[in-house]
């Protein structure tokens, strides 16, 4: 069964294990600091919110999702399956996103899709299940697995911020493509989801140093207004993970 990142403690333990198994990540953690766990609501509403925020700024995504979610309370797949496309359009959803959300609602209603069980599937299999759906691309699938289900091994190979962070952190000449990101992440299995959290934090830290934190890719912008809890030092956890016989 995959490891789940349900709490900040889960993430810190996973990061410590990653640094112990791949020493290249130790200087990455020193720059990034311990990342904060990002979690969002799972299920139909959670995935719909991610779909709503595709390719939008944080402010635009939040405003549209606020209108859509408040118009349907509770936000249930049966309701969205029946509602007219025109009403959804007036709330701010594009035609493509309306088609994707309504198709998702139909798949769940017909019991051809169970979003909750994806948390216990292999990350690659769960990714394939989601990307086989109309309008669900790799980025959307991986963000759902990571932030809604807390899947510890989901790897957002197509995320521009993670790609840029890996390029800088590993000293690569060019930003790796999604295809190139897959083998780069192999040493971090089965904790690639924790590695993604670390690389996102590293990206933000390096861009902040450069004074360019406002230039994040739009595809990732809707995820960046997350509450950051006070984080203790990870040094003790890393030391424990390095000791013989320690559990990861």
N, C-alpha and C positions, 0 to 999 in steps of 0.2 A: 504494500500500500504506500502511495506517495507520502512524503513528509508534507505537513501543512503549516503554513505561516499564519497562525491564528492570533498570536500575541506578539508584543514587542520582544518578549523573552525568547520566543521561538526564533525570531529573526536574528537576534544577537547570538544565539547558540549556533545557528546555521552559518552566520558570517564567520564566527570563530573557527568553525570546522573547515570552511572554505580556505581561510588564510593558512590553517595548519596543513592542508593538503596541497595548496598551491602558493608557495612563498612569494610569487610575483604579485599577489594581491595585498601583501602587507603594506607596501608604500602607497597603494591605492587607498587603503583604509585610513592611513595616516593623513592623507590629504582630504578625503571625503568626510571623515568622522563616521560614527555609527549611524547608518540611515534609520529613518523612522518608518515603521510599518505603515503601508497604505492599504486601507480596506474600504470597500464600498458594499452596498447591499447586493446580495446575489439574486438569482432568479430572473424572471422576465423583466422586471423593472430595472434591475441593475444592468442587464445587457442592452436594454432599450436606451438607457441613459448614455451608455458608451456610443451607441449608434448615433444618437442625437448629437453628440459632441464631435463626430468625425470631421476633421479638416476645418474646425472652427476655433476661434480664440476662446480663452477661458470665459470672458464676459458674455460673449454671444451664446456659447453653449449653455452656460448657467441660466441665462434669461429664457432661452427657448425651452429648456427642460423644466424650468419652474412653471411656465405656462402649461406645458403638456401634462406634467404630473399632477398639477393642481386641478386640471380640468377633469381628471379621471381618478377619483379616490374611492376605493382602492384602485391602484393601477394593475388591472387584471387582464390576462391574455384574452379571455372571452369578450370583454368589453371592447378591447382594441381590435379584435377580429371583426366585430360588427359595425364599428363606427365608420362613418363615411370619410373617404379620403379628403374631401373638401374641407371638412372641419379640422382635420389634422394639418392641412396646408395653411389654414388661417391662423393656426397656433405657431406656425413658423417652420414646420418640417418640410424639407424638399420632397419632390415626387419620388426620388430614389430611396430616401430614408423611409417614407411612408410605405413603399412597397416592401422594403426589408422588414420593418416592424410588423406589418400585417402578415407577411409570410411566416415570420417567426411565431406569431400568435397562433396561426393555423397549425403549424407543426407541433406545438405544445398541446393544443386542444385535441389533436388527433392522436396524441400519445406516441408520436414518432420521434419525439425529442424530449429528453429529461435533462434539464440543465444541471440539476443538483448532483447527479451521479458522475458528472465529468470530474469532480474533485478527486474521486478515487480511481480514475483511469490513468494510464500512462500519459504523460504530458503530450507526446507526439500524437497518440491516438485521439485524445480529447481535442487537440488542435485541429486534426483532420475532420472530426465530427462537426465542429463549428464552421470551418471554412468551406465545407460542402454545402452549407446553407446559402441561399441567395442573399447577396449583399454583405456577407460577413467575410471580411478579409483577414489576412494574418495578424495585422496589428490589433484589430478589434478582438479577435479570438484570444490572443495572448494577454491583452489587458483584462479581459473578463476572467481568464483562468488565474491570473496573478492577484488582481485586486478584489474580485468578487468572491472567488473560491479559495484564495490563499494557497494555490497550488505551488508547492515548493520547487518544482522542476520546470515550470513554464519558462520559455525563453523567447523574448520578443526580438527575434533576429532582424525584423524590419524596422525597428524603432530607430529613428535618426539620432536621437540623443545618446542612446546606448552605443550605436555604431561609432559615433564621434568620440565618445569616452574611451571605448576599446582602442581606437586608433591612437589616441594620445597616450593612454596608460600603458599600452604594449609597444609603443614606439613604431607603429606601422607607418609606411609612407603614404598610404591613401586610406580613406574611410572604407572599411570592408562592406561588401554587398551582403544582402540577406543570405545568399548561398555560402559566402565565405564565413559568415558569423557562426554557422552550425558547427564546423570542425573546431573553430576557436573556443567554443563553449564546452566541448567534450570533457576537458579536465574538471569541469565544475558539476558534472552530473553526480548525484541526483539533486543538486542544490542550485540549479541554474536560475531559479526564481529569486533566490536570495542574492545570487550574483548580479541579477538585473537591478535589484534595489541598490546594491553597492555602486554599480556603474552609473545609475541615475544620479546618485549623490555626488559621485566623482565629477560627473559632467557639470552639475550645478556649481560645485566648488571651483573648478577650473575656470568656468565662464565668469563667475563672480570675481575671481582674481583678475580677469581680463577686463572687467567692467562691462561685460556683454550678456549678463544674465537675462536681459529682456529679449534676447534674440533666439529663444528656444523654438524648435519646429512647431508649427501650428497643430500638427497631428497629435502632439503630446501635451499641448497647453492646458487642456481641460483637466488634466490629472494633477496639476502642480499646486493647486490651492488646497493643500491638505494640512490638517492640524499636526504640528510637530511637538511631540511630547518631550519632556526633559529626559535626556538620555545619559545613562552612566557610562563611564569608560569601559571599553571592551577588553582592556589589557588582561584582566583576570580571567575572562572567559577564553581568550586566545591561549594564554599560558596553560589553562586546564586542558584545552583541546589538544595541545602539543604533547602532553604527558602520556607516556605509554599506558595503554589500557583505558584511556578516556573514551567515552561514547560520543558518537557523532549522530 
